[in-house]
């Protein structure tokens, strides 16, 4: 697989403190998360697993949700 030339919506991951959260998802979603993690690693040259990406994906999703932003203000 060749290295993508475009950046992913989820950029390089910042370091941060964390709290453990467990959730259940369909196997098909886990497969997609694993594929995204592989693409992220190829794009940014740093190995990362799906569990590490999920909080950043959720944060990006919530930041882009206009309805949620209105309520927070």
Residue pairs with C-beta under 8 A, 6 or more apart in sequence:
1 42
3 42
3 43
4 39
4 42
4 43
7 43
8 36
8 39
8 40
8 43
9 60
10 36
10 40
10 53
10 56
10 57
10 60
11 44
12 44
12 46
13 46
13 48
13 52
13 53
13 56
18 55
25 33
30 50
33 50
33 53
33 54
34 49
34 50
36 50
36 53
37 48
37 49
37 50
37 52
37 53
40 48
40 53
41 47
41 48
62 68
63 69
